Amino acid sequence: PSGSGVLQVTISPNPVPGSGTPIPNCSLPNTWTYTQVLSNAGSVELTVSDRVDFMDGAVLSQRSGLGIVIPAGSKTSLTTRFCSANAGEHHTRTDFSGSDARNNPINIQGPDVTLAKR
């Protein structure tokens, strides 16, 4: 059998309205929350192991060992939150990497997300 896992990422909503709703472990007043939908459009299971979050072009955080398993033709949702001292517009992105069930690497640059001015 041939084929591989194919990761696609969509954002909802985009642009993201500011909420001001508190975020755990963040005391900054300006907050934004959105959903990233990770879809496996390929023919084999894939595992997302790492993510890198960017804000305004700079690396904000990196996480590994995620172990997010997405069967072929399935999807999963991740709630993503950002906070800032600055209420102005910001731009974020999350890049994901991992592998499929055939050990093919999966690397995707996520879509650009606009965090609307509060």
Salt bridges, closest charged atoms under 4 A:
ASP53 OD1 - ARG51 NH2 2.91
ASP53 OD2 - ARG63 NH2 3.28
ASP56 OD2 - HIS90 ND1 2.65
GLU89 OE2 - HIS91 NE2 2.94
ASP95 OD1 - ARG93 NE 2.74
